Amino acid sequence: MTLDEIAIRCRTDKSTKTHGYTPVYEKYLKKYKDMECDFLEIGVSRGDSIQMWREWLPNARITGIDIRNSCRKNHPWDDTTQFFRGDQNDPAFLSKVISEVGPFDVVLDDGCHDMIPQITSLECLWPAVKPGGLYIIEDMNTSYVPKHDGGLLKPGTTVEFLKKKLDDLIKDNVTHGEPKSDIEYMHFYEELVLIRKKQ
């Protein structure tokens, strides 16, 4: 069964019936399908995507975080599927999650979609991504939406923050000095970015 078929059955908005993320995820995450890995998702809402990941990554240790405690009762959390209640914009909370269940092979941000929380989460959690691991941010289109404090070429958006990271990544190849970037690549899709840490 494909990831998209599982997503549709689990009614997650990641399927091709809504955002269409699942074909991208199947391509980039297939190596984790039958291996043990540590997976963190920010913003679990009703738990639909947690159920999807639990089925598609049967050997993974999955952690979900959300600011709403109601998420806790929407999924059978257990030793391999844990839930932490907290704010993705709180570095102390994120540090607690890292200390208890990190580091991670995959971090997926499907949280509040606002600029500062997206950037805060990336800055706090990136050091806890394992070498060769992925950091994924969904709903990147909010960088252009005023109600999320976004706007085209507006300073402080997640897209503008990542453009600076891209400068560091490419500049290393030109200056031939001490590498300043630990990013191997950033792959952008519509509404989605996947950032891989160097091995």
C-alpha positions in Angstrom: 0.0 0.0 0.0 1.3 3.4 -0.9 1.8 6.2 1.7 -0.9 8.2 -0.1 -3.4 5.3 0.1 -2.7 5.2 3.9 -3.0 8.9 4.2 -6.4 9.0 2.4 -7.7 6.2 4.7 -6.4 8.0 7.8 -8.0 11.3 6.6 -4.8 13.3 6.9 -4.6 16.5 4.9 -1.2 15.4 3.6 -2.7 13.2 0.9 -3.2 14.0 -2.8 -6.8 14.8 -2.0 -5.6 18.0 -0.2 -2.0 19.3 0.1 -0.4 16.5 -1.9 2.7 16.0 0.3 2.6 12.2 0.3 4.3 11.5 -3.0 7.2 13.7 -1.9 7.4 12.0 1.4 7.3 8.6 -0.1 10.3 9.6 -2.3 12.4 11.1 0.5 11.4 8.9 3.5 11.3 5.5 1.8 14.7 4.5 3.3 13.1 4.7 6.8 10.2 2.5 5.9 11.5 -0.7 7.4 14.2 0.5 9.7 14.2 1.9 13.3 14.2 5.7 13.2 13.2 8.6 15.4 10.4 10.8 14.0 9.1 14.1 15.4 6.0 15.8 14.2 5.0 19.3 15.3 1.3 20.0 15.2 -0.6 16.7 15.4 -4.2 18.0 15.7 -6.6 15.1 15.6 -3.7 12.6 15.2 -4.6 11.6 11.7 -1.0 11.9 10.4 0.4 10.2 13.5 -1.7 7.2 12.6 -0.5 7.4 9.0 3.2 7.5 10.1 2.6 4.7 12.6 1.4 2.4 9.9 3.9 3.4 7.2 6.9 3.4 9.6 6.2 0.4 11.8 9.6 0.4 13.4 9.8 4.1 14.1 9.7 5.8 17.5 7.2 8.6 16.8 6.8 11.7 18.9 4.0 14.3 18.4 3.9 17.7 19.9 1.0 20.1 20.0 -0.1 23.1 22.1 -3.5 21.5 22.6 -3.9 18.8 25.3 -7.0 17.5 23.5 -4.6 15.9 21.0 -3.6 13.4 23.7 -6.9 11.6 23.6 -7.2 11.3 19.9 -4.5 8.6 19.5 -3.4 5.5 21.5 0.0 6.9 22.6 2.4 4.3 23.9 6.1 3.5 24.3 6.7 3.9 20.6 4.3 6.8 19.9 4.6 9.6 22.5 2.9 13.0 22.9 4.3 16.2 24.5 2.0 19.2 25.1 3.8 22.5 24.5 4.4 25.5 22.4 6.7 25.1 19.4 7.8 28.7 20.0 9.2 27.8 23.4 12.9 26.9 23.3 12.8 25.5 26.8 9.9 23.1 25.9 11.7 22.0 22.7 14.9 21.4 24.7 12.9 19.2 27.1 11.6 17.1 24.1 15.1 16.8 22.7 16.5 15.7 26.0 13.8 13.0 26.5 13.4 11.6 23.0 16.0 13.1 20.7 18.0 13.1 18.5 15.8 12.7 15.4 16.1 11.2 11.9 13.1 13.3 10.7 11.5 16.5 12.1 8.3 17.6 10.4 6.9 21.0 11.2 3.1 21.1 10.6 2.5 23.5 13.5 1.0 27.0 13.6 2.5 28.1 10.3 3.5 31.5 11.7 7.0 32.9 10.9 8.5 33.2 14.4 7.4 29.8 15.6 8.6 28.1 12.4 12.0 29.8 12.7 12.3 29.2 16.4 11.5 25.5 16.0 14.1 25.1 13.2 16.8 26.9 15.1 16.1 24.8 18.3 15.6 21.4 16.7 18.1 21.5 13.8 21.0 20.6 16.2 19.0 17.6 17.2 18.6 16.3 13.7 21.0 13.3 13.1 23.6 13.5 10.4 21.9 12.6 7.1 18.5 13.4 8.7 15.7 15.6 7.3 14.0 18.7 8.6 10.7 19.4 6.8 8.5 22.5 7.0 5.0 22.3 5.6 2.7 25.1 4.5 5.5 27.3 3.4 3.0 29.4 1.4 2.3 31.2 4.7 5.5 33.1 4.2 3.5 35.2 1.7 0.3 35.5 3.7 -0.2 38.7 5.8 -2.3 37.0 8.5 0.7 34.8 9.3 3.0 37.8 9.3 4.2 37.0 5.8 4.6 38.9 2.6 6.6 38.8 -0.7 10.3 39.6 0.1 9.2 40.6 3.6 12.1 40.4 6.1 11.6 37.9 8.9 9.6 35.3 7.0 10.6 31.7 7.0 11.4 31.8 3.2 13.7 34.8 3.7 15.4 33.0 6.6 16.0 30.0 4.4 17.4 32.2 1.6 20.2 33.2 4.0 20.9 29.5 4.8 21.1 29.0 1.0 23.6 31.7 0.8 25.8 29.9 3.3 25.4 26.6 1.6 26.5 27.9 -1.8 29.1 30.3 -0.6 31.0 27.5 1.0 31.6 26.1 -2.4 33.0 29.4 -3.7 35.2 30.5 -0.7 36.8 27.1 -0.2 37.3 28.1 3.5 36.1 26.3 6.6 32.5 25.2 5.8 29.9 27.3 7.5 26.9 25.2 6.5 26.0 21.7 7.8 23.2 21.5 5.2 23.6 19.1 2.3 20.6 20.4 0.4 17.3 22.3 0.6 14.6 21.0 -1.8 11.7 23.3 -2.3 8.3 22.2 -3.5 5.0 24.0 -3.6 4.2 24.7 0.1 7.0 22.4 1.3 10.8 22.5 2.0 13.0 19.5 2.9 16.4 20.3 4.4 18.9 17.4 4.7 21.8 17.6 7.2 25.2 16.6 6.0 26.5 13.2 6.9 
